[in-house]
Amino acid sequence: MSQPLKFYFDFLNQSSRALYIFLEASKIPFEAIPISMLKGEHLTGEFRDKVNRFRKLPAITDHGYQLSENTAIFRHLAREKLVPEHWYPRRHLGRSRIDEYLAWHQSNMGVACTEYFQQKWLVPYLQKTRPSDNAVNVAGKQLEHTLNDFEQLFLNSRKFMMGDNISYADLSAICEIDQPKSIGFSAFKNRNKLARWYDSVREELGPHYKSVYEEFESKLKLNKQGQQGVAQAQAL
């Protein structure tokens, strides 16, 4: 019996959620191995030597082959596993369009959403301080601009980014947008096309998306409560 695919992830990480949903929805057999980024479990020497030399999440080992980086993992799975065609379609240059979005995503959507999440939630959590209003405002303005570009450049009258069928571009984007949305950012204000697209993607992903998003929100709330407890103890 061949060694199963091992997937190392943390649902606080948007790329981990996207790939987890992709694996589940595509019915790819895998062993789920949760790693706590907040505890630094991905930074240990053991993780570096046995899982990922870059000490990053998400990561996989496939028959002993180690691989990191969200897009690289997705393309590996699309090549090596039985994956439904709609995720990465060959017809009508579908893969080229998805690759175009994923490249834009890495230097635009990913940067803007991550920066807002870090300034509003992660940095205050790690440093046990209040968010910097100036840093949050600057990150928020950049995110507003990026979401406007996303709506204008990639969304149209069609249900999904590539047409009538969902693709990995949609999955990657919705998980990224969930990062700031989950901590109070108004992603849909004056963005009707974005709101319609978001609802379509969420509905199409069904229970795969719902269960992962609920676990993500649960981790946010649990860690926020822990942070508040520390702050209250320090005030005594």
C-alpha positions as CSV (number, residue, x, y, z in Angstrom):
1,M,0.0,0.0,0.0
2,S,1.4,3.4,-1.0
3,Q,2.2,6.0,1.6
4,P,-0.6,8.5,1.9
5,L,-0.3,12.2,1.1
6,K,0.4,14.1,4.3
7,F,-0.9,17.6,4.6
8,Y,0.4,20.0,7.2
9,F,-1.7,23.0,7.9
10,D,-3.1,25.6,10.2
11,F,-6.6,27.0,9.6
12,L,-5.4,30.5,10.7
13,N,-3.5,30.4,7.4
14,Q,-5.6,31.2,4.3
15,S,-3.6,29.0,1.9
16,S,-4.0,26.1,4.3
17,R,-7.8,26.5,4.2
18,A,-7.9,26.7,0.4
19,L,-5.8,23.6,-0.1
20,Y,-7.7,21.6,2.6
21,I,-11.0,22.4,1.0
22,F,-9.6,21.5,-2.4
23,L,-8.4,18.2,-1.1
24,E,-11.7,17.4,0.5
25,A,-13.8,18.5,-2.5
26,S,-11.6,16.6,-4.9
27,K,-11.8,13.5,-2.8
28,I,-8.0,13.1,-2.7
29,P,-7.0,10.7,0.1
30,F,-4.7,12.5,2.6
31,E,-3.6,12.5,6.2
32,A,-4.4,15.8,7.9
33,I,-1.7,17.0,10.3
34,P,-2.5,20.3,12.1
35,I,0.4,22.5,13.0
36,S,0.1,25.5,15.4
37,M,1.8,28.5,13.8
38,L,1.1,30.6,17.0
39,K,3.0,28.1,19.0
40,G,5.9,28.1,16.5
41,E,5.5,24.4,15.7
42,H,6.5,25.1,12.0
43,L,9.8,26.7,13.1
44,T,11.3,23.7,14.8
45,G,14.3,21.8,13.5
46,E,12.2,18.7,13.3
47,F,9.7,20.3,11.0
48,R,12.5,21.7,8.9
49,D,14.2,18.4,8.5
50,K,11.2,16.1,8.1
51,V,8.6,18.3,6.5
52,N,9.6,21.6,5.0
53,R,13.1,23.2,4.8
54,F,11.5,26.6,4.4
55,R,9.5,26.2,7.7
56,K,6.3,27.4,6.1
57,L,2.7,26.3,6.0
58,P,0.9,24.8,4.2
59,A,3.2,21.9,3.2
60,I,2.8,18.3,2.0
61,T,4.8,15.1,1.8
62,D,3.8,12.9,-1.1
63,H,5.5,9.5,-1.1
64,G,8.3,11.1,0.8
65,Y,8.6,14.1,-1.6
66,Q,8.5,17.4,0.4
67,L,6.8,20.4,-1.1
68,S,5.7,23.9,0.1
69,E,4.1,27.0,-1.3
70,N,0.4,27.1,-2.0
71,T,0.5,27.4,-5.8
72,A,3.2,24.8,-6.2
73,I,1.3,22.3,-4.1
74,F,-1.9,22.9,-6.0
75,R,-0.2,22.4,-9.4
76,H,1.5,19.3,-8.1
77,L,-1.8,17.8,-7.0
78,A,-3.5,18.8,-10.3
79,R,-0.7,16.9,-12.2
80,E,-0.3,13.9,-10.0
81,K,-3.8,13.2,-8.7
82,L,-7.2,12.6,-10.1
83,V,-8.6,16.1,-9.9
84,P,-12.0,17.3,-11.4
85,E,-11.3,19.3,-14.5
86,H,-13.1,22.4,-13.4
87,W,-10.5,23.3,-10.8
88,Y,-7.8,23.8,-13.4
89,P,-9.3,23.4,-16.9
90,R,-7.3,22.8,-20.0
91,R,-9.9,24.0,-22.4
92,H,-10.1,27.6,-23.7
93,L,-6.8,28.5,-22.1
94,G,-8.4,28.0,-18.6
95,R,-5.1,27.1,-17.0
96,S,-3.4,30.2,-18.3
97,R,-6.1,32.4,-17.0
98,I,-5.9,30.8,-13.6
99,D,-2.2,31.1,-13.5
100,E,-2.5,34.8,-14.4
101,Y,-4.9,35.3,-11.4
102,L,-2.7,33.3,-9.0
103,A,0.4,35.4,-10.0
104,W,-1.7,38.6,-9.4
105,H,-3.0,37.2,-6.2
106,Q,0.4,36.6,-4.8
107,S,1.6,40.2,-5.2
108,N,-1.7,41.9,-4.7
109,M,-4.6,40.2,-2.9
110,G,-2.4,38.1,-0.7
111,V,-0.2,41.0,0.3
112,A,-3.2,43.4,1.1
113,C,-5.3,40.9,3.0
114,T,-2.3,39.5,5.0
115,E,-1.1,43.0,6.0
116,Y,-4.5,44.0,7.3
117,F,-4.9,40.8,9.2
118,Q,-1.5,41.1,10.7
119,Q,-1.9,44.7,11.8
120,K,-5.4,44.3,13.1
121,W,-5.1,40.9,14.7
122,L,-1.8,39.0,14.6
123,V,0.7,41.6,15.7
124,P,-1.5,42.7,18.6
125,Y,-2.0,39.1,19.6
126,L,1.7,38.3,19.5
127,Q,2.8,41.5,21.3
128,K,-0.2,41.6,23.6
129,T,-1.0,45.2,22.7
130,R,-3.8,47.2,21.0
131,P,-3.7,47.5,17.2
132,S,-2.0,50.6,15.9
133,D,-4.7,52.8,14.4
134,N,-2.3,54.3,11.9
135,A,-1.0,50.9,10.7
136,V,-4.6,49.5,10.5
137,N,-5.8,52.5,8.5
138,V,-2.9,52.3,6.0
139,A,-3.5,48.6,5.5
140,G,-7.2,49.2,5.2
141,K,-6.7,51.7,2.4
142,Q,-4.5,49.3,0.5
143,L,-7.0,46.6,0.9
144,E,-9.9,48.8,-0.3
145,H,-7.8,49.6,-3.5
146,T,-7.0,45.9,-4.0
147,L,-10.6,44.7,-3.7
148,N,-11.7,47.4,-6.1
149,D,-9.1,46.1,-8.6
150,F,-10.1,42.5,-8.0
151,E,-13.8,43.3,-8.7
152,Q,-12.9,45.3,-11.8
153,L,-10.3,43.0,-13.3
154,F,-11.6,39.6,-12.5
155,L,-15.3,39.6,-11.9
156,N,-18.0,40.1,-14.5
157,S,-21.5,38.9,-15.2
158,R,-20.5,35.3,-15.0
159,K,-21.0,33.2,-11.9
160,F,-17.4,32.5,-11.2
161,M,-14.1,34.0,-12.3
162,M,-13.6,31.5,-15.2
163,G,-17.3,31.2,-16.2
164,D,-20.0,28.9,-15.1
165,N,-17.7,26.5,-13.2
166,I,-15.7,27.1,-10.0
167,S,-11.9,27.0,-10.2
168,Y,-9.0,27.1,-7.9
169,A,-8.8,30.9,-8.6
170,D,-12.2,31.3,-6.9
171,L,-11.2,29.1,-3.9
172,S,-7.9,30.9,-3.4
173,A,-9.6,34.3,-3.6
174,I,-12.5,33.6,-1.2
175,C,-10.1,32.2,1.5
176,E,-7.9,35.2,1.2
177,I,-10.8,37.6,1.5
178,D,-12.1,35.7,4.6
179,Q,-8.9,36.7,6.4
180,P,-9.8,40.4,6.9
181,K,-13.5,39.8,6.6
182,S,-13.4,37.6,9.7
183,I,-12.0,40.4,11.9
184,G,-14.5,43.0,10.9
185,F,-13.4,44.4,7.5
186,S,-16.4,45.5,5.3
187,A,-15.3,43.7,2.1
188,F,-18.7,44.1,0.3
189,K,-19.5,47.7,1.0
190,N,-20.2,49.3,-2.5
191,R,-19.0,46.1,-4.2
192,N,-22.1,44.3,-5.4
193,K,-20.3,42.1,-7.9
194,L,-17.9,41.0,-5.2
195,A,-20.8,40.2,-2.9
196,R,-22.6,38.1,-5.5
197,W,-19.5,36.3,-6.5
198,Y,-18.7,35.5,-2.8
199,D,-22.1,34.1,-2.2
200,S,-21.9,31.9,-5.4
201,V,-18.5,30.5,-4.4
202,R,-19.6,29.8,-0.8
203,E,-22.7,28.1,-1.9
204,E,-20.9,26.0,-4.5
205,L,-18.3,24.8,-2.0
206,G,-21.0,23.8,0.4
207,P,-20.1,21.8,3.5
208,H,-16.4,21.6,2.6
209,Y,-16.2,25.4,3.0
210,K,-18.6,25.7,5.9
211,S,-16.8,23.3,8.2
212,V,-13.3,24.8,7.5
213,Y,-14.5,28.4,7.9
214,E,-16.2,27.6,11.2
215,E,-13.0,26.0,12.5
216,F,-11.1,29.2,11.4
217,E,-13.5,31.4,13.2
218,S,-13.4,29.2,16.3
219,K,-9.6,29.5,16.4
220,L,-9.8,33.3,16.1
221,K,-12.3,33.5,19.0
222,L,-10.4,31.1,21.2
223,N,-7.1,33.0,20.8
224,K,-8.8,36.3,21.2
225,Q,-10.3,35.2,24.5
226,G,-6.9,34.0,25.6
227,Q,-5.4,37.4,24.8
228,Q,-8.1,39.2,26.7
229,G,-7.5,37.0,29.7
230,V,-3.8,37.9,29.7
231,A,-4.6,41.6,29.4
232,Q,-7.0,41.4,32.3
233,A,-4.5,39.6,34.5
234,Q,-1.8,42.2,33.7
235,A,-4.2,45.0,34.7
236,L,-4.8,43.5,38.2
